[in-house]
Amino acid sequence: MSLSTALSIAQSALLNTQRQTTIVSRNISESANPDYSRRGTMLSTAGNGASIVDVRRSTSDVLFRQNMTALSAWSGQSTLLNGLNTLDIDVFGSNNTNHPSRLLGNLQSALQTYSSSPSNTSVAENVVETARQLVSALNSGSDAIQNYRTSVDREIVSTVADLNTLLADFKVANDEVVAGSKLGRDVNDALDQRDAILKKITEIVPITAIKRGDNDLMLTTSSGVTVFETVPRNVAFTATAGYAAGAPGNSIYIDGVPLASGSGANTTASGKLSALVQLREDVAGGLQAQLDEVARGLITAFAETDPSAVNPNLAGLFTWPGGPALPAAGTLENGLARVISINAAYDSSVGGNPHLLRDGGANGAAYVHNASGGVSYSDLLLSYDTMIGTPIAFDPAAQISGTISLSAYSTESASWFSALRSDATRATDNKSALMMRTAEALSNVTGVNIDEEMSLLLDLEHSYQASAKLVQTVDNMLAALLAAVR
């Protein structure tokens, strides 16, 4: 081997070491970045030694797809749980202090106290006040639900705007990857950026990435709707300014196709948007329907009856804008919880008489039960308590079907929502664990291991020392040769 060849080999080794050291240093500096994939070099040997022919990025398409699927499922599930927790506080208050089942129990207790002391006006007033608290909870709960639906629409608007921005950013990164791949440039940074954007997109909608020539990607939803192909497809949504009970919200459209809503406590929603639609329609809508059915049950249970059974039953302690007629039996009356009220005939603050609960007659003389005017009469009071426990038909549209008592229905409603939250919490924990496991598995393949990088850096240091030693040796030999020639 000639001295010039040895020097060329040493110079090539020094250049390789310099570039490899730069790459390892970059790996170390980006070790805390979850969107960075480790870089490695590919060497090729030639007549004057080895040279770096490529810088490769650590990847695993299978693990990346699994992580995206888990991330999308977790995002949808956690969105659902957060919404349930918000509804719980907004509608029922802390520790369910405003839940109809609890307030109905208070009303039953007040009625029982009144029936044992039917001549006591203060006790009669307490029954009306307890009923007013129940009505207030139904009114405010209905308002809270519709306000929540409006706030969900605002969140959908914001999320759709974020998605459209991310798709625009994805186009920029994808174009850079494709152009660089065609020209043979290093596109690793652009690939990192594109994958990072893709993770953010999949938290909003479930994404399937289809790889094409020159590292180009086409994106579709899990149901096959195109989200991106060369250019982003339009994602559109129009918010509703304000909601009324039973009124459906607008759909979210991706490339003109409506996005499906999630369903169930362990939601089928993948991505935030599907979960938001589920919260707005199925969860909040179902909760509103149950409050409406409780309101209908109250009006029915406390209806005034004609002792002679000639006249129809009419609204008693609880009434509504359609009164004094009763709501149709077994049929959901949308928005009834918002408009139910205390009948003025019983309200002493507006000139009413709370003892009409004991005697009857709010709808006229034909409805008087205590015809003798006895102050110890309690049969009518006891009948109200009986009616609360008497089965009636409830509309299955409120997600609790069957013929059960008002008391049992309000308890079932509380159990329905509690079970929904409990199951959603478990599902969130499970999906969170899966998401973290897939992220860890992906990181083990594509992430940076500091110990390995430091070990490699030490090897490169030794390689540099060896190359420098070779250069020094060649230099000494050239110096000796020149000295001999002189």
Buried (B, 14 or more C-beta within 10 A) or exposed (E): EEEEEBBBBBBBBBBBBEBBBEBBEBBBEBBEEEBBBBBBBEEEEEEBBEBBEEBEBBBBEEBBBBBBBBBBBBBBBBBBBBBBEBBBEBBBBEEBEBBBBBBBBBBBBBBEBBBEBBBBEEBBBBBBBBBBEBBBBBBBBBBBBBBBBBBBBEBBBEBBEBBBEBBEBBBEBBBBBBEBBEEEEEBBBBBBBBBBBBBBBBBBBBBBBEEEEEBBBBBBBBEEBBBBBEEBBEBBBEBBEEBEBBEEBBBBBBBEBEBBBBEBBBBBBBBBBBBBBBBBBBBBBBBBBBBBBBBBBBBBBBBBBBBEEEBEBBBBBBBBEBBBBBBEEEEBBBBBBBBBBBBEBBBBEEEBBBBBBBBBBBBEEBBBBBEEEEEEBBEBBBBBBEBBEBEBEBBEBBBBEEEBBBBBBBBBBBEBBBEBBEBBBBBBEBBBEBBEEBBEBBBEBBBBBEEEBEEBBEEBEEBBEEBBEBBEBBEEEEEEEEEEEE
